[in-house]
Amino acid sequence: MTAPFLSLAQIRNRLILTARAILRDHRPGPDGRCPICRTAGCRVATAARNVLRTAEGVQLRGTATEPTTPDPDDPQQAR
């Protein structure tokens, strides 16, 4: 399936799975260096960690809680 046919939850899950796979490949060896990049501070692993942190921290639209009182400054909520 391609992106236009995926829900936001499916896209988020694919990002998480991809970031986890990248972290498995770029896990530092016994010398502390990435086996692929050959550097001590692997930028790819850092980016994958940031994607995981962001994707897992974002609440999906369906699980977000609604505000208890309507905001008078929001014309859609004030009725």
VMD Tcl script that draws the C-alpha trace (Angstrom):
set ca {
  {0.00 0.00 0.00}
  {1.08 3.52 -0.61}
  {0.69 6.54 1.61}
  {-2.63 7.92 0.27}
  {-4.33 4.71 1.35}
  {-2.77 4.48 4.81}
  {-4.27 5.94 7.95}
  {-2.23 8.22 10.18}
  {-1.87 5.39 12.69}
  {-0.45 3.10 10.00}
  {2.04 5.73 8.86}
  {3.08 6.33 12.47}
  {3.54 2.58 13.03}
  {5.67 2.25 9.90}
  {7.87 5.13 11.04}
  {8.36 3.40 14.39}
  {9.19 0.04 12.78}
  {11.66 1.66 10.39}
  {13.38 3.60 13.19}
  {13.70 0.41 15.27}
  {15.23 -1.46 12.32}
  {17.73 1.36 11.80}
  {18.68 1.26 15.48}
  {19.28 -2.51 15.24}
  {21.60 -2.03 12.25}
  {23.45 0.95 13.76}
  {23.93 -0.49 17.27}
  {27.42 0.38 18.52}
  {29.94 -2.44 18.68}
  {32.24 -3.30 21.59}
  {34.53 -0.41 20.65}
  {31.61 2.07 20.87}
  {31.51 2.78 17.14}
  {28.68 2.17 14.70}
  {29.54 -0.84 12.50}
  {28.06 0.84 9.41}
  {29.09 4.49 9.82}
  {32.35 3.72 11.69}
  {31.83 6.72 13.97}
  {31.39 7.00 17.72}
  {28.42 9.38 17.52}
  {26.28 7.83 14.79}
  {24.04 10.55 13.34}
  {21.71 7.98 11.76}
  {21.05 6.31 15.12}
  {20.50 9.70 16.72}
  {17.95 10.62 14.05}
  {16.19 7.26 14.50}
  {16.01 7.83 18.28}
  {14.51 11.27 17.67}
  {11.90 9.81 15.31}
  {10.99 7.16 17.91}
  {10.75 9.70 20.69}
  {8.53 11.96 18.60}
  {6.33 9.25 17.08}
  {5.72 7.50 20.39}
  {5.05 10.79 22.17}
  {2.40 11.99 19.75}
  {-1.14 11.17 20.70}
  {-3.31 10.02 17.87}
  {-6.35 12.12 17.06}
  {-8.80 9.45 18.26}
  {-7.18 9.09 21.69}
  {-6.85 12.78 22.50}
  {-9.13 14.07 25.24}
  {-11.51 16.91 24.58}
  {-11.28 20.08 26.69}
  {-13.75 20.13 29.57}
  {-14.90 23.71 29.08}
  {-15.37 25.43 25.72}
  {-12.80 28.06 24.83}
  {-14.56 31.42 24.25}
  {-11.81 32.44 21.80}
  {-12.42 29.39 19.57}
  {-15.48 30.09 17.37}
  {-15.97 26.40 16.56}
  {-16.29 25.41 20.22}
  {-18.27 28.41 21.44}
  {-21.91 27.71 20.60}
}
mol new
graphics top color blue
foreach p $ca { graphics top sphere $p radius 0.5 }
foreach p [lrange $ca 0 end-1] q [lrange $ca 1 end] { graphics top cylinder $p $q radius 0.2 }
display resetview
